[in-house]
Amino acid sequence: MDRNLAINLVRVTEAASLGSAKYMGRGDKNLADQGAVDSMRKMFDTMDIDGIVVIGEGELDEAPMLYIGERIGACESNSPKVDIAVDPVDGTNCVAKGLPNAISVVAMGPRGSLLKAPDTYMYKLAVGPKAKGVIDLNAPVKENMINIAKALDKDVTELTVTMLDRERHNDIMKDCRELGCRIQLFREGDVATAIATCFEHTGVDVLIGQGGAPEGVIAAAAIKCLGGEMQGKLTPMSDEEMKRCKKMEVDIDKVLLLDDLVKGNEVYFAATGVSDGDLLKGVRYLSHNKCLTHSVVMRSETGTIRFVETVHNMEKKPKYAK
């Protein structure tokens, strides 16, 4: 695929971030999400791709735009055929409440490269490049933590383990505390936190626990670009979620490796901060009707990682950014 698609992809997440950030702290997560969806969709229309949304805002009857199966892009006869996975805002509650760690994210790869994950839970284990090759989702939590600490040349008491602040993770927390690990809980946004394991400056060593399966695929795309490792296993919590898994013909008993989640080595990932987080700063509103955004864009084929700081003159932006 054309390497210039990477910079065009970051324009998509910038637009979504700007569309959502104006609702920061206003208490309405639906408005925060819709602002991102509308802006993201309009920017996708300017891209020379023939895209299919494989992970989006829901099924056709659930989402007016960016629904699973929707075609997006210019869709010309010679446009590259790609899979698209989107989360216009990972952390809509964070935007609504004015809390940190909300980001807009997009992953893209050749047609058939991204797992079509059902809207259910996934048990995830993610680490950065230095711990690649030492994790095993089937192994006990304590065994994984000890192996990760050795790979990072740390004492296990220096290991920082992060997970969603949910009761379902009480047993994991118990095991980690018995080892003496440092635990960092978060309320929302496991895409950003999974990615944080691949950057030493974030202080996050490992992500573990159950979160959204669609978000797991998006995070896996970034982790593949960054040279880390992630494993996942679908964990449907209801009969309805079980039906979704069967409908999409996904094996719930299989441990999904990184290459199962994201096939091949030609994937792109882009993210822009909506609110401040460990990885990216949120949208800043400047004087004279200007905004500042902070983004990251990655390409797995070359391993290129770009951090992009952009000043947007909103008076000169097309309607999608207003």
C-alpha positions as CSV (number, residue, x, y, z in Angstrom):
1,M,0.0,0.0,0.0
2,D,1.0,3.6,-0.6
3,R,3.0,4.9,2.4
4,N,1.3,8.3,2.1
5,L,-1.8,6.6,3.4
6,A,-0.3,6.8,6.8
7,I,-0.3,10.6,7.0
8,N,-3.8,10.7,5.5
9,L,-4.9,8.3,8.2
10,V,-3.7,10.6,11.0
11,R,-5.9,13.4,9.4
12,V,-8.8,11.1,10.1
13,T,-8.1,10.7,13.8
14,E,-7.3,14.5,14.1
15,A,-10.7,15.3,12.6
16,A,-12.5,12.8,15.0
17,S,-10.6,14.2,18.0
18,L,-11.5,17.8,17.2
19,G,-15.1,16.7,16.6
20,S,-15.3,15.1,20.0
21,A,-13.2,17.4,22.2
22,K,-15.7,20.3,21.9
23,Y,-18.0,18.2,24.2
24,M,-15.4,17.7,26.9
25,G,-16.9,17.7,30.3
26,R,-20.4,18.4,29.1
27,G,-21.8,15.2,30.6
28,D,-23.1,13.6,27.3
29,K,-21.0,10.7,26.0
30,N,-23.3,10.2,23.0
31,L,-22.7,13.7,21.8
32,A,-18.9,13.2,22.3
33,D,-19.1,10.0,20.2
34,Q,-21.3,11.4,17.5
35,G,-19.1,14.5,17.0
36,A,-16.1,12.1,16.4
37,V,-18.1,9.8,14.1
38,D,-19.4,12.6,11.9
39,S,-16.0,14.2,11.5
40,M,-14.2,10.9,10.9
41,R,-16.7,9.8,8.3
42,K,-16.3,13.0,6.3
43,M,-12.5,12.8,6.3
44,F,-12.6,9.1,5.2
45,D,-14.6,10.3,2.2
46,T,-11.5,12.3,1.0
47,M,-9.2,9.2,1.0
48,D,-8.3,7.3,-2.1
49,I,-9.2,3.8,-0.6
50,D,-11.9,1.2,-1.1
51,G,-12.4,0.4,2.5
52,I,-14.6,-2.0,4.4
53,V,-15.3,-1.3,8.1
54,V,-14.6,-4.6,9.9
55,I,-14.7,-3.0,13.4
56,G,-16.9,0.0,13.8
57,E,-19.8,1.6,15.7
58,G,-22.0,-1.5,15.5
59,E,-24.2,-3.3,13.0
60,L,-26.1,-1.4,10.3
61,D,-29.3,-1.2,12.4
62,E,-27.3,0.1,15.4
63,A,-25.1,2.8,13.8
64,P,-26.0,5.3,11.1
65,M,-22.3,5.7,10.1
66,L,-19.1,3.7,10.4
67,Y,-21.1,0.5,10.8
68,I,-19.6,-2.9,10.3
69,G,-19.6,-3.7,6.6
70,E,-19.9,-0.1,5.5
71,R,-17.8,0.9,2.4
72,I,-15.8,4.1,3.0
73,G,-13.4,6.1,0.9
74,A,-13.4,7.2,-2.7
75,C,-13.9,3.6,-3.7
76,E,-12.6,4.1,-7.3
77,S,-11.8,1.0,-9.4
78,N,-8.0,1.4,-8.8
79,S,-8.3,2.4,-5.1
80,P,-6.5,0.0,-2.7
81,K,-8.9,-2.5,-1.1
82,V,-8.4,-2.3,2.7
83,D,-9.9,-3.3,6.0
84,I,-10.7,-0.5,8.5
85,A,-11.1,-0.8,12.2
86,V,-12.2,2.4,14.0
87,D,-12.9,3.6,17.5
88,P,-13.8,7.3,17.0
89,V,-13.5,7.8,20.7
90,D,-12.0,5.1,23.0
91,G,-13.2,6.5,26.3
92,T,-16.5,8.4,25.6
93,N,-17.2,8.6,29.3
94,C,-13.8,10.2,29.8
95,V,-14.7,12.9,27.4
96,A,-18.2,13.4,28.9
97,K,-16.7,13.7,32.4
98,G,-13.5,15.6,31.5
99,L,-11.3,12.7,32.5
100,P,-7.9,11.6,30.9
101,N,-7.0,8.9,28.4
102,A,-9.6,9.4,25.7
103,I,-8.2,9.0,22.2
104,S,-9.5,8.6,18.6
105,V,-8.0,5.5,16.8
106,V,-8.0,3.9,13.4
107,A,-6.2,0.8,12.1
108,M,-6.0,-0.2,8.5
109,G,-4.6,-3.1,6.5
110,P,-5.1,-5.0,3.2
111,R,-8.5,-6.7,2.7
112,G,-8.7,-9.7,5.0
113,S,-5.9,-8.7,7.3
114,L,-7.9,-7.6,10.4
115,L,-9.9,-10.0,12.6
116,K,-13.6,-9.4,12.4
117,A,-14.1,-9.4,16.2
118,P,-17.6,-9.7,17.5
119,D,-18.8,-7.1,20.1
120,T,-18.0,-9.1,23.1
121,Y,-15.2,-9.3,25.7
122,M,-11.7,-10.5,25.2
123,Y,-9.2,-11.6,27.8
124,K,-5.9,-9.8,26.8
125,L,-2.3,-9.9,27.7
126,A,0.0,-7.3,26.1
127,V,3.6,-6.4,26.5
128,G,6.3,-4.3,24.8
129,P,9.2,-5.5,22.5
130,K,11.5,-6.5,25.4
131,A,9.0,-9.0,26.7
132,K,8.1,-10.4,23.3
133,G,8.1,-14.2,23.3
134,V,7.8,-14.8,27.0
135,I,4.0,-14.5,27.5
136,D,1.5,-17.3,27.4
137,L,-2.2,-16.6,28.0
138,N,-2.8,-20.2,29.1
139,A,-0.2,-19.9,31.8
140,P,-1.0,-18.8,35.4
141,V,-0.9,-15.0,36.0
142,K,2.1,-15.3,38.4
143,E,4.1,-17.3,35.9
144,N,3.6,-14.7,33.3
145,M,4.5,-11.8,35.6
146,I,7.7,-13.5,36.7
147,N,8.7,-14.2,33.1
148,I,7.9,-10.7,32.0
149,A,10.0,-9.2,34.8
150,K,13.0,-11.4,33.9
151,A,12.7,-10.3,30.3
152,L,12.7,-6.7,31.3
153,D,15.6,-7.2,33.7
154,K,13.5,-6.1,36.7
155,D,12.6,-7.5,40.0
156,V,9.0,-8.6,39.9
157,T,8.2,-6.0,42.6
158,E,9.3,-3.3,40.1
159,L,6.8,-4.6,37.5
160,T,3.9,-2.2,36.7
161,V,0.7,-4.2,35.8
162,T,-2.3,-2.3,34.4
163,M,-5.9,-3.5,34.1
164,L,-9.4,-2.1,34.0
165,D,-10.8,-1.3,37.4
166,R,-13.5,-4.0,37.4
167,E,-14.5,-6.6,40.0
168,R,-13.9,-9.3,37.5
169,H,-10.2,-8.6,37.8
170,N,-10.0,-9.2,41.6
171,D,-8.3,-12.6,41.2
172,I,-5.7,-11.1,38.9
173,M,-5.0,-8.3,41.3
174,K,-4.7,-10.8,44.2
175,D,-2.1,-12.8,42.3
176,C,-0.1,-9.7,41.3
177,R,-0.2,-8.3,44.9
178,E,1.0,-11.6,46.3
179,L,4.1,-11.2,44.0
180,G,4.5,-7.6,45.0
181,C,3.8,-6.1,41.6
182,R,2.8,-2.5,41.3
183,I,-0.8,-2.2,40.0
184,Q,-2.2,0.7,38.0
185,L,-5.9,0.6,37.5
186,F,-7.9,2.6,34.9
187,R,-11.6,3.2,34.2
188,E,-11.7,3.3,30.4
189,G,-9.5,3.3,27.3
190,D,-7.7,0.0,27.1
191,V,-6.5,0.7,23.5
192,A,-4.2,3.5,24.8
193,T,-3.1,1.5,27.8
194,A,-2.2,-1.5,25.7
195,I,-0.1,0.7,23.4
196,A,1.5,2.2,26.5
197,T,3.3,-1.1,27.2
198,C,5.4,-0.5,24.2
199,F,6.8,2.8,25.4
200,E,9.2,2.8,28.3
201,H,8.5,6.4,29.3
202,T,4.9,5.5,30.2
203,G,6.0,3.3,33.0
204,V,3.5,0.6,32.0
205,D,5.0,-2.9,31.6
206,V,2.0,-5.2,31.0
207,L,-1.7,-5.0,30.3
208,I,-3.9,-7.9,31.5
209,G,-7.6,-8.6,31.8
210,Q,-10.9,-8.5,30.0
211,G,-11.9,-5.6,27.8
212,G,-13.6,-5.1,24.5
213,A,-12.7,-7.5,21.7
214,P,-13.0,-4.9,18.9
215,E,-10.6,-2.6,20.9
216,G,-8.3,-5.6,21.2
217,V,-7.9,-5.9,17.5
218,I,-7.2,-2.1,17.1
219,A,-4.6,-2.3,19.9
220,A,-3.0,-5.4,18.3
221,A,-2.5,-3.4,15.1
222,A,-0.5,-0.8,17.0
223,I,1.4,-3.4,19.0
224,K,2.4,-5.1,15.7
225,C,3.8,-1.8,14.4
226,L,5.7,-1.3,17.7
227,G,7.2,-4.8,17.8
228,G,5.4,-5.8,21.0
229,E,3.3,-8.9,21.6
230,M,-0.4,-9.5,22.4
231,Q,-2.5,-12.5,22.9
232,G,-6.3,-12.6,23.4
233,K,-9.1,-15.0,23.9
234,L,-12.8,-14.2,23.4
235,T,-14.9,-14.5,26.6
236,P,-18.6,-14.0,25.8
237,M,-20.6,-13.0,28.9
238,S,-24.1,-13.8,27.7
239,D,-26.1,-15.9,25.3
240,E,-26.4,-12.9,23.0
241,E,-22.6,-12.5,22.9
242,M,-22.2,-16.2,22.3
243,K,-24.5,-15.9,19.3
244,R,-22.4,-13.0,17.9
245,C,-19.3,-15.2,18.1
246,K,-20.9,-18.1,16.3
247,K,-22.4,-15.7,13.6
248,M,-18.9,-14.4,12.9
249,E,-17.4,-17.9,13.1
250,V,-14.8,-17.0,15.7
251,D,-13.4,-19.8,17.9
252,I,-13.9,-18.9,21.5
253,D,-11.6,-21.6,22.7
254,K,-8.6,-20.5,20.7
255,V,-5.9,-18.3,22.1
256,L,-5.5,-15.6,19.4
257,L,-1.9,-14.7,18.7
258,L,-0.9,-11.4,17.3
259,D,-0.8,-12.8,13.7
260,D,-4.4,-14.1,14.2
261,L,-5.6,-10.6,15.3
262,V,-3.7,-8.8,12.6
263,K,-2.4,-10.8,9.6
264,G,0.6,-9.9,7.5
265,N,3.0,-7.0,8.0
266,E,1.4,-4.1,6.1
267,V,-0.8,-2.5,8.7
268,Y,-1.2,1.2,9.6
269,F,-2.3,2.7,12.9
270,A,-3.1,6.3,13.9
271,A,-4.3,7.9,17.1
272,T,-5.0,11.4,18.3
273,G,-5.5,12.4,21.9
274,V,-8.9,13.8,22.9
275,S,-8.1,14.3,26.5
276,D,-4.6,14.1,28.2
277,G,-3.1,10.6,28.6
278,D,0.1,8.8,29.3
279,L,0.8,8.5,25.5
280,L,-0.8,11.6,23.9
281,K,-1.9,15.0,25.0
282,G,-5.5,16.1,24.4
283,V,-6.8,18.8,22.2
284,R,-5.7,22.3,23.2
285,Y,-7.8,25.4,22.3
286,L,-5.6,28.3,21.4
287,S,-6.3,32.0,20.8
288,H,-7.5,33.2,17.4
289,N,-9.7,30.2,16.8
290,K,-6.9,27.7,16.6
291,C,-6.5,24.2,18.1
292,L,-3.5,22.0,18.8
293,T,-3.6,18.2,18.5
294,H,-1.1,15.5,19.4
295,S,-1.0,12.3,17.4
296,V,1.0,9.1,16.7
297,V,1.0,7.3,13.3
298,M,2.7,4.0,12.7
299,R,3.5,1.6,9.8
300,S,4.4,-2.0,10.5
301,E,6.3,-2.7,7.3
302,T,9.0,-0.1,8.0
303,G,8.5,0.1,11.8
304,T,8.2,3.9,11.4
305,I,6.6,5.7,14.4
306,R,5.8,9.4,14.0
307,F,4.5,11.7,16.7
308,V,2.7,14.6,15.0
309,E,1.9,17.9,16.6
310,T,-0.5,19.9,14.5
311,V,-1.9,23.5,14.8
312,H,-5.4,23.7,13.1
313,N,-6.7,27.1,12.0
314,M,-10.4,26.4,12.4
315,E,-11.4,29.4,10.3
316,K,-9.7,27.8,7.3
317,K,-10.8,24.2,8.0
318,P,-13.5,22.6,5.9
319,K,-16.8,21.8,7.7
320,Y,-15.7,18.5,9.1
321,A,-13.4,20.2,11.6
322,K,-15.9,22.9,12.7
